Amino acid sequence: MHWIPKQQAHQLINNYTVFERNFGDRRGIEDVIVSKRRFQYEEEVKANPHN
């Protein structure tokens, strides 16, 4: 995810989340939600490391 632009990465994660919610099992859905939150947290830390 780090090699593609931030906007495209965000869109990709959202699309994957929708896919998992429609076709995935509970574990897959939980994994994608945790990954999405981790990505958001990493972006926040990059933007403001002292917050």
C-alpha positions as CSV (number, residue, x, y, z in Angstrom):
1,M,0.0,0.0,0.0
2,H,2.9,2.4,0.6
3,W,3.8,2.5,-3.1
4,I,0.5,3.8,-4.4
5,P,-0.9,7.3,-3.9
6,K,-2.8,7.9,-0.7
7,Q,-6.1,8.6,-2.4
8,Q,-5.9,5.4,-4.4
9,A,-4.9,3.4,-1.3
10,H,-7.9,4.8,0.6
11,Q,-10.2,3.9,-2.3
12,L,-8.8,0.4,-2.6
13,I,-9.3,-0.2,1.1
14,N,-12.9,1.0,0.9
15,N,-13.6,-1.2,-2.1
16,Y,-12.0,-4.2,-0.4
17,T,-14.0,-3.6,2.7
18,V,-17.3,-3.6,0.7
19,F,-16.2,-6.8,-1.0
20,E,-15.4,-8.6,2.2
21,R,-18.7,-7.5,3.8
22,N,-20.6,-8.9,0.8
23,F,-18.7,-12.1,0.2
24,G,-16.3,-12.7,3.2
25,D,-16.7,-14.6,6.4
26,R,-16.6,-12.9,9.8
27,R,-12.8,-13.3,10.2
28,G,-12.2,-11.8,6.8
29,I,-14.4,-8.8,7.6
30,E,-12.7,-8.3,11.0
31,D,-9.2,-8.5,9.3
32,V,-10.1,-5.9,6.7
33,I,-11.5,-3.5,9.3
34,V,-8.4,-3.8,11.5
35,S,-6.2,-3.3,8.4
36,K,-8.2,-0.2,7.5
37,R,-7.9,1.3,10.9
38,R,-4.1,0.5,11.1
39,F,-3.7,2.3,7.7
40,Q,-5.6,5.3,9.0
41,Y,-3.5,5.3,12.3
42,E,-0.2,5.1,10.4
43,E,-1.3,8.1,8.2
44,E,-2.2,10.1,11.3
45,V,1.2,9.3,12.9
46,K,3.0,10.3,9.7
47,A,1.1,13.6,9.6
48,N,1.7,14.4,13.3
49,P,4.2,12.2,15.1
50,H,4.0,14.1,18.4
51,N,0.2,13.9,18.8
